[in-house]
């Protein structure tokens, strides 16, 4: 029987283990080691004062086949809940107040979000020059080249802060938004690509019963009990194969086997070790096995983040804007990255009469924020919600969650790092790394890649 040890019970590790057990059957011994008491990585849900509070991601887009398939296989399809369509209104903080993001081209050109010059520059996008194919361009430089510097500084910066908590001038477009890079490469521009996509969609509608069930962008979805229902269910399916509170001390390689020593003094042998923990935590474990791979993994940075959840008496905040929430460009002077209005996005996440919000603060532009005392974080958040939303009420509760490693940052050169890392791993057979540090930070990306990881493991083991 072949033995596989997966280190890390985030969504990547759990989904990979689930697929291995399904495909490998009784010929494979799969065990998952998790340092903390609970599986799920950053997908964690808190239940407090009757509220369902997401400590990490709020949900997932339902347009990825691998995620839909996994949810079906573990029996969670009846528990999926889509975001309320009434919460589609999104805002941007600009010039001291919130502006509703327009949902149409005419609305955009009437909006005061950008100056007339800035809006005109966006309209000239089809005439922008293409980048050289070999160039690893930053997200900010790409946006500046295609839609202008003002739109890049306001619209794109806010988006990058909201998704990656990152610095758009440092992040690689090809690594963070590969579909956008592909749109330009294939069609010569974003507008041309969107027109081509619309034409393709219309042709598909004419040739069949319609497009995909979720549309090109998908619908934000979660579960009735919160997003952590997925990792909790996967963990239950693994039974005793999941070993929590098993921090790994060191990994040794002896001929064709690996020996993994835990902090409890256990020594576990395996034919293959899969490190699905963040690169910064995995790097020291393989320093003696592959110094070069360890060095590359240490060079992949991350941005720490704090999430501040607040509950308010609904009667005291009825006059505030409603919808999905807002983002704040870094040039607008706020320290917070944005605020999600969770009880409106997913009704039922707060008891009747309570409005639940979550604020993100920190990221690549403000690395010190994640380490601030609770009282200071509370003060900053409430002051800036007053500035941005006009919020004057005091919360009935505040919950703070900290992620010092936060979100991996795919900076310029990330593709080259991954290529060198894969070359280095070829020289250490039986060692595999994966997860959000490398090929995509979203839950969907991790689940998609878990299928590839599982298949690669089975090929290596000859199954």
C-alpha positions in Angstrom: 0.0 0.0 0.0 1.3 3.4 -1.0 1.3 6.1 1.7 0.6 9.8 1.1 1.0 12.5 3.8 -0.7 15.9 3.1 0.5 18.7 5.4 -2.2 21.3 5.8 -6.0 20.9 6.0 -7.0 24.0 4.2 -9.4 23.6 1.3 -6.5 22.5 -1.1 -5.3 19.7 1.3 -8.9 18.5 2.1 -10.1 18.5 -1.5 -6.9 16.7 -2.7 -7.3 14.1 0.0 -10.9 13.6 -0.8 -10.1 13.0 -4.5 -7.2 10.7 -3.7 -9.4 8.5 -1.4 -12.1 8.4 -4.1 -9.7 7.4 -6.9 -7.1 5.4 -5.0 -9.4 3.2 -3.0 -7.9 0.7 -0.6 -4.6 0.8 -2.5 -3.8 4.2 -1.0 -3.2 5.3 2.6 -3.9 9.1 2.7 -3.4 11.0 5.9 -3.7 14.8 6.5 -1.8 16.6 9.2 -3.2 19.9 10.4 -1.4 22.1 13.0 -4.5 23.8 14.4 -7.5 22.2 16.0 -9.9 23.0 13.2 -9.5 22.3 9.4 -10.3 24.8 6.7 -7.4 27.2 6.6 -8.8 30.7 6.1 -12.3 29.4 5.5 -13.6 29.8 9.0 -17.1 30.7 10.2 -17.8 32.2 13.6 -21.2 31.9 15.3 -21.8 34.7 17.7 -24.9 36.4 19.1 -27.0 34.6 16.6 -24.9 35.8 13.7 -23.0 33.7 11.1 -19.8 35.6 10.7 -17.2 34.7 8.0 -13.7 35.2 9.4 -12.3 34.9 5.9 -13.9 34.7 2.4 -17.5 35.5 2.1 -18.4 32.9 -0.6 -17.5 31.6 -4.0 -18.7 32.1 -7.6 -20.8 29.1 -8.7 -19.4 29.0 -12.3 -16.6 26.6 -11.7 -17.3 23.0 -12.6 -14.8 21.5 -10.2 -16.4 23.2 -7.2 -19.9 22.3 -8.3 -18.8 18.7 -8.7 -17.2 18.5 -5.3 -20.2 20.0 -3.6 -22.5 17.4 -5.3 -20.2 14.5 -4.4 -20.2 15.4 -0.7 -23.9 16.0 -0.6 -23.9 19.7 0.0 -25.9 20.8 -3.0 -29.2 21.2 -1.1 -27.4 23.6 1.3 -26.1 26.0 -1.3 -27.5 29.5 -0.9 -27.0 32.3 -3.5 -26.5 35.9 -2.5 -29.6 38.1 -2.5 -30.0 39.8 -5.9 -31.1 43.0 -4.0 -27.6 43.2 -2.7 -26.0 43.8 -6.1 -25.5 47.5 -5.5 -21.8 48.1 -4.9 -20.2 51.4 -3.9 -16.8 53.1 -4.2 -15.5 55.7 -1.7 -14.4 58.7 -3.7 -14.1 62.4 -2.8 -15.3 62.0 0.8 -18.5 59.9 0.1 -19.8 56.7 -1.4 -20.7 56.5 -5.1 -22.9 53.8 -6.5 -20.9 51.8 -9.1 -22.7 52.1 -12.5 -24.0 48.9 -14.0 -24.0 50.1 -17.7 -21.8 52.1 -20.1 -24.1 55.1 -20.2 -24.3 55.1 -16.4 -20.5 55.0 -16.2 -20.1 58.0 -18.5 -22.6 60.0 -16.4 -21.0 59.0 -13.1 -18.7 61.4 -11.2 -16.4 58.6 -10.2 -13.8 59.8 -12.8 -13.2 63.2 -14.3 -14.5 63.8 -17.9 -10.9 63.3 -19.1 -10.7 60.0 -17.2 -14.0 58.7 -18.6 -12.9 59.7 -22.1 -9.7 57.9 -21.7 -11.5 54.7 -20.7 -13.6 55.0 -23.9 -10.4 54.9 -25.9 -9.5 51.5 -24.6 -10.0 49.7 -28.0 -7.2 51.9 -29.4 -4.6 51.2 -26.7 -1.4 49.4 -27.8 -0.9 45.8 -26.9 1.9 44.8 -24.5 4.8 42.6 -25.7 3.9 38.9 -25.1 7.0 38.2 -23.1 6.4 41.2 -20.7 5.4 40.4 -17.2 3.4 43.5 -16.6 2.0 44.8 -13.3 -1.8 45.1 -12.9 -1.4 48.9 -12.5 0.7 49.3 -15.7 -1.7 47.2 -17.7 -4.7 49.2 -16.5 -2.9 52.5 -17.1 -2.0 51.5 -20.6 -5.5 50.3 -21.5 -7.9 52.6 -19.6 -5.7 55.4 -18.3 -3.9 56.3 -15.1 -6.9 57.8 -13.4 -9.1 54.8 -13.9 -6.2 52.5 -12.8 -5.7 54.6 -9.6 -9.3 54.6 -8.7 -11.2 51.6 -10.1 -8.5 49.0 -10.5 -6.6 49.9 -7.3 -9.8 49.4 -5.3 -10.5 46.1 -7.0 -7.0 44.8 -6.3 -7.2 45.9 -2.7 -10.6 44.2 -2.3 -9.4 40.9 -3.9 -5.7 40.6 -3.0 -5.3 43.2 -0.3 -2.4 44.0 -2.6 -0.4 46.7 -4.3 -1.5 46.9 -8.0 1.9 48.3 -9.0 3.7 45.2 -7.8 1.3 42.4 -8.7 1.7 40.5 -11.9 -1.3 40.7 -14.3 -0.5 37.3 -15.8 -0.4 35.6 -12.4 -3.3 37.4 -10.6 -5.7 38.0 -13.4 -4.7 35.5 -16.2 -8.0 35.7 -17.9 -7.6 39.4 -18.4 -4.1 39.0 -19.9 -5.6 36.3 -22.2 -8.4 38.6 -23.3 -5.8 41.1 -24.6 -3.6 38.5 -26.1 -6.4 36.8 -28.0 -8.6 39.8 -29.0 -6.3 42.8 -28.8 -8.2 44.5 -26.1 -10.8 44.2 -23.3 -13.7 45.8 -25.2 -13.0 43.6 -28.3 -12.8 40.5 -26.0 -16.2 41.3 -24.3 -17.8 41.8 -27.7 -16.4 38.5 -28.9 -17.7 36.8 -25.7 -21.1 38.3 -26.2 -21.3 37.1 -29.8 -20.2 33.6 -28.7 -22.8 33.6 -26.0 -25.6 34.6 -28.4 -24.5 31.9 -30.9 -24.6 29.4 -28.1 -28.0 30.5 -27.1 -29.2 30.1 -30.7 -27.6 26.7 -31.0 -28.7 25.2 -27.7 -30.9 25.8 -24.7 -28.8 28.6 -23.5 -25.5 29.5 -21.8 -24.0 28.1 -18.6 -26.0 27.8 -15.5 -24.1 30.6 -13.8 -23.3 32.9 -16.7 -19.8 34.1 -17.5 -19.2 35.7 -14.1 -21.1 33.3 -11.9 -23.3 34.1 -8.9 -21.9 34.6 -5.4 -22.8 31.6 -3.3 -22.3 30.1 0.1 -24.0 27.6 2.4 -26.9 27.9 4.8 -24.7 27.2 7.8 -21.8 29.4 6.5 -18.9 28.7 4.1 -17.0 26.5 6.6 -19.7 23.8 6.0 -17.5 22.7 3.0 -14.2 22.1 4.9 -16.1 20.6 7.9 -17.9 18.1 5.7 -14.7 17.2 3.8 -13.0 16.7 7.2 -15.8 14.4 8.4 -15.5 12.3 5.2 -11.8 11.7 6.0 -12.5 10.4 9.5 -9.4 9.4 11.4 -7.2 10.1 8.3 -7.3 13.8 9.4 -5.0 14.3 12.3 -5.4 17.8 13.8 -3.1 19.5 16.3 -0.2 18.0 14.4 2.3 20.7 13.8 5.2 19.4 11.6 8.7 19.8 13.1 10.8 18.5 10.2 10.8 16.4 7.1 13.6 14.0 6.2 14.2 12.0 3.0 15.8 8.6 3.0 16.1 6.9 -0.3 12.6 6.5 -1.7 10.7 7.4 1.5 10.0 10.5 3.5 9.9 10.7 7.3 7.7 13.5 8.8 8.2 14.3 12.5 5.5 16.1 14.4 5.8 18.3 17.4 4.3 15.4 19.4 7.3 13.3 18.6 5.5 11.1 16.0 7.5 9.9 13.0 5.3 9.1 10.0 6.7 7.6 6.8 5.3 8.2 3.4 6.0 7.5 -0.3 4.9 11.1 -1.1 4.6 14.3 0.9 2.3 17.1 -0.3 2.8 20.5 1.3 -0.5 22.4 1.0 0.4 25.0 3.6 1.4 28.6 2.8 4.8 28.9 1.1 6.4 30.8 3.9 5.5 28.0 6.4 6.5 25.2 4.1 9.9 26.6 3.1 11.7 25.8 6.4 10.4 22.2 6.3 12.2 21.4 3.1 15.3 23.6 3.5 17.7 20.6 3.9 15.9 18.5 1.3 15.9 21.2 -1.4 17.6 24.5 -0.4 16.8 26.0 -3.8 13.0 25.2 -3.6 13.0 26.5 -0.1 14.6 29.7 -1.2 12.0 30.3 -3.9 9.1 29.6 -1.6 10.5 32.1 1.0 10.5 34.7 -1.8 6.7 34.5 -2.3 5.4 37.3 -0.1 2.0 37.6 1.6 -0.1 40.5 2.9 -1.4 40.3 6.4 -5.0 41.3 7.0 -7.4 41.9 9.9 -11.2 41.4 9.6 -13.4 43.4 11.9 -17.0 42.2 12.2 -19.6 44.6 13.7 -23.2 44.1 14.7 -25.6 47.1 14.8 -29.2 47.6 16.0 -31.0 47.9 12.7 -33.2 50.7 14.0 -30.1 52.9 14.4 -28.7 52.3 10.9 -31.7 52.3 8.7 -30.7 55.5 6.9 -27.3 54.1 5.7 -26.8 52.8 2.1 -27.8 49.3 1.4 -26.4 46.7 -1.0 -23.2 44.7 -1.2 -20.7 47.1 0.4 -18.0 49.4 -0.7 -14.2 49.5 -1.6 -11.8 52.4 -1.0 -8.9 53.2 -3.4 -5.7 53.8 -1.5 -5.3 57.3 -2.8 -8.6 58.4 -1.1 -7.1 58.5 2.4 -8.9 55.8 4.2 -7.0 53.1 6.0 -9.7 50.5 5.7 -9.8 48.5 2.4 -13.6 48.3 2.3 -16.7 47.1 4.1 -19.1 44.2 3.3 -22.7 44.4 4.4 -23.0 40.7 5.1 -26.5 40.5 6.5 -27.8 42.0 3.2 -25.7 39.9 0.9 -26.9 36.7 2.6 -30.1 37.3 4.6 -30.2 35.1 7.6 -26.6 35.7 8.6 -27.9 38.0 11.4 -31.0 37.8 13.6 -33.9 40.1 12.8 -33.2 43.6 13.9 -29.4 43.3 13.5 -27.3 44.5 10.7 -24.0 42.7 10.3 -21.0 44.3 8.6 -17.3 43.3 8.1 -14.4 45.6 7.5 -11.0 44.7 6.0 -7.9 46.5 7.1 -4.2 46.0 6.4 -2.8 44.5 3.2 0.4 45.2 1.3 0.0 49.0 1.7 -0.6 48.8 5.4 1.3 45.8 6.9 1.3 47.2 10.4 -2.5 47.2 10.8 -2.8 43.5 11.4 -0.8 43.8 14.6 -2.7 46.8 16.1 -4.4 46.4 19.5 -8.1 45.5 19.3 -9.1 48.9 20.8 -7.1 50.8 18.1 -8.6 48.7 15.3 -12.1 49.3 16.6 -11.4 53.1 16.8 -10.0 53.3 13.3 -12.8 51.3 11.8 -15.6 53.2 13.5 -14.1 56.5 12.6 -13.7 55.6 9.0 -17.2 54.1 8.7 -18.4 57.5 10.0 -16.4 59.3 7.3 -17.4 57.0 4.5 -20.9 55.9 5.3 -22.1 58.5 7.8 -22.3 55.8 10.5 -22.8 57.3 14.0 -24.2 54.3 15.9 -22.1 52.3 18.3 -22.0 48.5 17.6 -23.7 46.0 19.8 -20.6 43.8 19.3 -17.2 43.8 17.6 -15.3 40.6 16.6 -11.7 40.8 15.3 -9.9 38.1 13.3 -6.3 38.4 12.3 -4.4 36.8 9.5 -0.7 37.6 9.8 0.1 35.7 6.6 -3.1 36.8 5.0 -3.2 36.6 1.2 -0.3 35.5 -1.1 1.0 38.2 -3.4 1.8 37.1 -6.9 4.3 39.8 -7.7 6.1 40.5 -11.0 8.3 37.5 -11.7 5.9 35.0 -10.0 5.6 32.9 -13.2 9.4 32.5 -13.3 9.5 31.5 -9.6 6.9 28.8 -10.2 8.8 27.4 -13.2 12.0 27.2 -11.3 10.2 25.7 -8.3 8.7 22.9 -10.5 12.1 22.3 -12.0 13.6 22.0 -8.5 10.8 19.6 -7.3 11.6 17.3 -10.2 14.9 16.7 -8.6 13.1 15.6 -5.3 10.7 12.9 -6.4 7.8 12.3 -4.0 7.7 15.9 -2.8 4.9 18.2 -4.0 3.8 21.7 -3.1 0.5 23.4 -3.8 -2.2 25.8 -2.6 -3.1 29.5 -2.7 0.6 30.6 -2.5 1.1 29.4 -6.1 -1.8 29.1 -8.6 -4.8 31.1 -7.4 -6.0 32.4 -4.1 -9.8 31.8 -4.4 -11.6 28.7 -3.1 -12.5 27.9 -6.7 -8.9 28.0 -7.8 -7.8 25.8 -4.9 -10.5 23.2 -5.6 -9.7 23.2 -9.4 -6.0 22.7 -8.7 -6.7 20.0 -6.1 -7.8 17.7 -9.0 -4.5 18.3 -10.8 -2.5 17.7 -7.6 -4.4 14.4 -6.9 -3.9 13.2 -10.5 -0.2 14.1 -10.3 0.2 12.2 -7.1 -1.6 9.1 -8.5 0.7 9.2 -11.6 3.8 9.4 -9.4 2.6 6.4 -7.4 1.8 4.4 -10.5 -2.0 4.4 -9.9 
